[in-house]
Amino acid sequence: MNPLISIIMGSDSDLPTMQAAIAICEEFNVSTEVAIVSAHRTPQRMFEYAQSAHERGIKVIIAGAGGAAHLPGMVASLTPLPVIGVPVATRNLQGVDSLYSIVQMPGGIPVATVAIGNAKNAGLLALQILGTQQPELLEKIQQYRQSLNDSVMAKQERLDELGYQKYLQKS
């Protein structure tokens, strides 16, 4: 099965964060390709990777980056595909620097951005984008959302049953 979602990161140190995007795509049985593509250390690779992604059948790119976080924006400037940026938490600024870098794209080069470190939401957004053209995937997304609702309602029932003090003790 050809990959539909590309999950890239600037460094292997970003992989622990980006694994959540990989995992949610696997949960939905959507194939991915995962690669280290550094905007600063491998710029030629980044150019070739981004420019050829749509020709390889990729539909959405998720790009995680910390620090200067140039990867999502640079990739977005090189591909016609939707790009979702994941700001990766950094030691010094806890990812705020990454977030600011990704959300400050100039007009004409959009990058969708999720919360710092929230690669799972990036994966879900990529799946939703694919779901606009795949009814069976859209159905799975709706079932997933229903399971989230059911989980919260079950917790509420337990809270009502036990009261907040006992609920906290059993949590």
Salt bridges, closest charged atoms under 4 A:
GLU33 OE2 - ARG56 NH2 2.53
